[in-house]
Amino acid sequence: MITLHSDQLVFRFPDIDADVGIGINFQRTLRIPDDGSDHHLPPGLGRFPLRHIEDFDLGGSNNRKTRGGIIMPMFQSDALWLNFHDLGRGRAELPVALKIGAGKINAVSGEKWAAGLSQTPQNYVVLPGQPWLDGFNVEKGKVRQFVAMPLGQGYTVEEQIDPQSDVGGIQIEAFPMKKAVFEKLKAKREVAPAMHFNAMMPESASAPMDMGLGMGGSMRQEIYDDEYGLKAWDLENGLRCFIMLANAEQWMAVTGEEPPLSPISVQDYNEAGLPWFDYYDGDRKAIEGAKALGNIKSVKAVAQDKREPIWPDEELEPNGMVEKIIPIKVPDGSW
């Protein structure tokens, strides 16, 4: 069952355990410069608003409502990251294998969306071990930031892989751990409260609402290997959700709500003395980057080829405030 609470998608699996599940929200963030450098993780600047898509008249895009899911506003060139957390309330955390797509291109493997899970290459992240995902998995320990761009102009990852694609949006599919495996896992562990980190925090409505995700700047982030293996996951009880992206004017016309303003500049953020983040979990193994994403051009590179001023020149001078985030682990000891 998927529900929407406080601009957050909530996935619960009552057949396995009614008291556990995962929450996913979409964080507004700074667009990091695409300058050839690998940057630290940018902050969260609050959740993007989410609304049930069936509640609104989408005009010329009403056919999109057959996909179900939700609708979310993004300005062109806005950036986001996905924030994951557990809903166990002190109980054992239910592991979940989570697939993330952008225009039905898998953000972890770079391959076209396909049913089920794969480990060659791995096409999912494992929760709760993966706290967030900021972009496309291009190299081991490196992602390229998720940046919103309109379809039809060659900026999105999906169009570069398949020029005929017009899917857009974000796709989420979650597979819980099998009940029998989860029960064995709970029996092995001494349950302790989990540590969760949250950072500080022109078209008409009748025109097609087609926005997708392109590649932005590069940042340091590892996507962790699945320590459980494919046989641990319950592929018969997966849940999925389509997140449709609307630009700011479309969002206002459809919902009557003002979208959140675009984030402040990197310079403003540094001048305010706020930190950047570095997540470190030294005993976890990271997966390799997606070979299928190796030749994808960033939004900036496409804009330069087209001679369009989509991506302004930016310089990032770190303010020296980089906070290391290290999970606190509780040993189970000898009894």
N, C-alpha and C positions, 0 to 999 in steps of 0.2 A: 504494500500500500504506500502510495506517495501522497503527501499532503503539503500544503503551503502555509508556513507560519512565520510572521515577521520577516518577510522577504528572504525566506530560506526554504529550500526543498528538504523535506524530511522523509527518509526512506525507512520503513519498518517492515519486519519480517515476522509476523505473529506466529507462523507455523514453526518457527525455530525458537523464538523467545520474544514474548510480547513486550518486554521491558528494555530491549536494546534496539539499536538502529544507528543510522548516520544522518548528519545534517550537512548540507552543501549550500554555501552562499557565494555570491559573485562580488568580489571586492573591486571597487573603483581604485585606481592607482595612477601613479605617475608614468608617463610614457618615457622610458629610458632612451637615451640617445643611441642611434645606430651608427656608431663611430669606430667599429672594429675592436672595441675593448669589451671585456667581460665584466659586467657590473654586479654589485651586490643586489640582493632582493629589495625591491622598493616597498614602501609601506602600504597598508590598507587605509583607504580614505572613506570607508563606509560602504555599506551594501548597495548594489544597484537594486532599484525597486523591481519586484516581480508581480505579475498579475495573471490570473487564469485567462487563457486566450479565448475561451468560449464565451466570456462575459461581454465581449465587445464586437461591434461591427467593424470589420477590417476593410470595407469597401472593395476595391479591386483585388484585394488579397484574401477574400473570404474563403477561397478554396484551400488556403493554407491551414484553416481551422481543422481540417480532417486529420492533421498530424497530431492534434491535441497538444497538451503541454502548457507552456506559459509564454508570456511575452515580456521582453526586457528592453529598456531604452539604452542606446549608446550613441554618442556623437561620433562622427567620422574621425578616425585616428585616435579615439579613446582607447585606453589599455585596461585590461582586467586580469585578475588572478582568481583561481578557484580555491576556496577555503573549506577544508574538510574537518569535521569533528564528530566525536562519538556521543551517543545519547544514552549511555548505559547508566548514568546517575550513580556511579560508584560500584555498579555490578561489572562482571567480566565484559570486556569489549568484544563485540561480534566482528571478526574479520570479514571484510567485504572486498571483492575484486571489482574495480570500477573502471569502465571504459569511457573515454572522453573523445568525442568527435567534433570536428569543425567542418561543416558542410559535408558530413559523412566521410571525412578523411580522418583516420585515427591519429590523434595528437601524439601518441606514444610510439606507435610503430611506423607511422607515415603511410600506411596502406589504406585502401578503400575499406569502408565499413563492411564487416562481415559478421555473421552470427557466431556466438560462442566466444571462447577465449583461446588464445594462442601463446605459446612460450617461445616460438621460433619464427619471428621475434616476439618478445613479450608485448602484448597490445593492451595492457591495463596497468593500473597502479593498485597497490594493496593498502587498504585502510585497516587499522588506524596508523600504521607505520609511516605512511606518506601524509604529511600534514597539509600540503597544498600543492598546486600546480600552476606555474606562471606562464607556461608557453609550450611550444612545440619541441619535442625531444630531438635535437639535431646532432648532439655529440654526447659522449659519456661525461656526465657532470655539467652539461651545458644545455640551456633551452633558449629559444628565441621567443620574445614576448608576444602574447596574444594582443592584436591590434584590430579594431573594427574598421572594415572598409566595405563600400558598396560592391555588389556583384555587377558583372557585366563590363568591368574595366580592366580585368586581368591582375588585380592586386591580391586577391585572396589565394590561399594555398590550394583550395579545391579547384579553382580555375586553372592554376598552373599545372596541376596534375591531370585534370580533365577539362579542357576549354569549354565543353558543352554543359558542364555542371551548373545548376542554378538552385542548389539545395539551401545553402546559407545556414545561419544559426549555429547552435551548439547542441550536441547530442550527448546524453548521459545514459549509461546502462550499468546497473549494479547487480552483482551476483553474490549472495551470502554464502558463508561457509556452510557445508552440510551439517545438519543437526547432530549426527553421530560424531562427527569430527569435532564440532564445537563443544559437545559435552565432555569429550576426552580432554580437550584443551583446558576447559574450566577446571577439571579435576586435577590437572597438573599444576595449575598456577595458584599462588596466593594472591587474591584479588586486592589490588591497591588502587587508590584514586589515580586516574590518569592525568598527565600533565597536558594541558591544552594552551596554545599560545595564540593570542590575537594581537595583531599589530595595532599601534595607536591609530588610535583611529579618528537645396530647396525643392521638396516634393510635396504633393498633396496627399491626403490620407487615402484617396482613391487609387493612387499609383501603387505599383507593386512594392511591397515592403521587403526588399531583398538586401540583407546585410550579412556579411560573412567575416571571417577572421584571416588576416594576413600576418606576416612575420615582422616583428619589430626588432629592437636591439637585443643583444646577447647578455645573458646573466648566468651566474653560477647556481646550478640547482641539480641535485641528483634525483633520479627516479630509481627507486629501490627494487631489487630482484625479489621475486615471489619465493619466500622461504617455505611455503606450504606445498606447492605443486598443484598441477591442474586437477588432480583427483579430489582435492579438498573442497572444490567449489560446486555449489548446487545450481547447475545450469537450467534446471526445470523451474526455478522460482525467481528468475531475474525480474527486475523492474526497470523501465526505461522512461525517459522524458525528453521531449524536444523543446529547446529554448529558442524561440524566435526573436531575432534582433530587429528593433525598429529604430530609425533615426529620430532625432529629437522632435522634429516637426510632426512626423507621423505619430509619435507617442502622444503629443499634446492633442492632436486632432482626434485620436482614437479614444484616449482615456480621460481627456480633460485635465490631466495633471501636468505640472511643470516637471521636466526631467531634472535630475541633479546636474549642477553646473560641471563643466569640464574641470578636471583637477588643476591645482595650481602648478606653476612651472617648477622645474628642478631647482632653479635659482632661488625662488621664493621658499621652497622647502628647506634648502640648506641654510638660508639666512635665518630661518626660524629656529635653527639649532636642533632639528629633529633627526633621529637616527635612521640608518639603513640596517639591513639584517643579513645574518649569515647563519644558516642552519647546519649543525654538525652532528652527525650520528656515526661515529667512527667505526663501529662494528657492523654496519650494514653494507651490503654489496650493491653497487649501482649497476644498472643495465647499460648496454651500449646505445649510442645514438641510432636513430632511424635512418637507414641507408636511403630510403625512398624520399627523405626530406633534404638530402644532401645538395641537390641542385636547385632547390626552391629559392627564388629571389625574395628579398625583404621588400616591404612597402617602399622604403627609401630607394632601393635599387630600381624598382619598377617605375617609380616617379621620375627618377633621373633619366631612364630610357625614354619615357614619354614626354620629358621636359615639362612636367607639371609640378607646381609648387606645393605638393601635398605634405612633404616632410621637410620642415625648415632645418637649417644647420643649427646644431646645438652642441654645446660643450658642457661636460659634467666635471666639475671640480669637487671631489668628495670633501665633505666637511670633517672627515676624520672620525665621525660617530658611527661606527659599525658595531652592532650588538650581536654577539655570538649566542645562539640559542642551542643549548645542549639538553636533550631529554634527561630527566632524573629517573634513574631506574632503581627499583627496590629488589634486592636479592631475596630468594625464598629461604636460604639458609639450610641448616641440617636439623632434623627433628628426631 
